[in-house]
Amino acid sequence: MKILVTGGAGFIGSAVVRHIINNTNDSIINVDKLTYAGNLESVEKVSDNERYTFVQADVCDKTALDQILATHQPDAVMHLAAESHVDRSITGPADFIQTNIVGTYTLLEATRAYWSQLTQERKDVFRFHHISTDEVYGDLPHPDEWQSQEALPLFTEKTPYAPSSPYSASKASSDHLVRAWQRTYGLPCIVTNCSNNYGPYHFPEKLIPLVILNALEGKNLPIYGKGDQIRDWLYVEDHARALYTVICRGAVGETYNIGGHNEKKNHDVVLTICSLLDELVPKDKSYREQITYVTDRPGHDRRYAIDADKISRELNWNPLENFDSGMRKTVIWYLTNLDWCRRVQDGSYQRERLGLE
């Protein structure tokens, strides 16, 4: 199978690319615009593989997409290209509307035109897999406010959409577009919604890498509000396995929620990182003393939690990492790849690979 992956130089996309090249016989066409969050060093270890091709292009550029699809003739599209940082969406929503909504529309139209001229045999096996987020569902009741004797609810594939931020609203919009293109045009689509990812190659502005790097540099470890916001944490390599499982075996028209079964308060996530650093890179005082509390984010969702029973039951996927094992791997990876963090932040590797210096 030849798979076109958009956003394959990003955090989750690069994990998908590495997984497919390292563990299957399939080929990858990695299409990425290379914004601040996309970095070719994340796929450097597979970049010389004959089954890997990189094309720098914007998903909003239909001419470029038409040419890529015609040239490479993929059997499937995995759409991961997206603006994803909630804070950035609050201060600058326009990029999120353009990439996540207009970009998805443009890719859908280019893919529909390409798919429509395939032979019936190739049409029947073709898939468009749209990768989304659990944030489209809004938030869930928090344990602090739950009065019922019943178990706390989880996000299921039937949970109504109620996005809270410009980011989640733009992703909800793209989900709706994908489902409409299937219903109206027959394009064979699948949607997945995942919980918070963490692991190697995560851009340093995100919570877990930010805390690790700030701790090592003696900076404050900022926590929004009281830090009681709850997230379900999914190790990125587990997510990559799930996405490949879905593109291979998922049913057209279905949605699959992907979660790590690891509900943790943000405060506890930071404490876990501090404890690991105290063990692995000890200093005179605990890293916990660097924790500070900052004004909460506007419209901050209090709890996300995924019910991943469907993908487990129907596709036999389950995460391999629990929170403790995944966090240990993540912290150790950052400790041994501090140069990567510097290069991705200053863009030096990217400029060198693109011949800009």
Secondary structure, 3 states (H helix, E strand, C coil): CEEEEECCCCHHHHHHHHHHHHHCCCEEEEEECCCCCCCHHHHHHHCCCCCEEEEECCCCCHHHHHHHHHHHCCCEEEECCCCCCHHHHHHCCHHHHHHHHHHHHHHHHHHHHHHHCCCHHHHHHCEEEEEEEHHHHCCCCCHHHCCCCCCCCCECCCCCCCCCCHHHHHHHHHHHHHHHHHHHHCCCEEEEEECEEECCCCCCCCHHHHHHHHHHCCCCEEEECCCCCEEEEEEHHHHHHHHHHHHHHCCCCCEEEECCCCEEEHHHHHHHHHHHHHHHCCCCCCHHHHEEEECCCCCCCCECCECCHHHHHHHCCCCCCCHHHHHHHHHHHHHHCHHHHHHHHHCHHHHHHCCCC
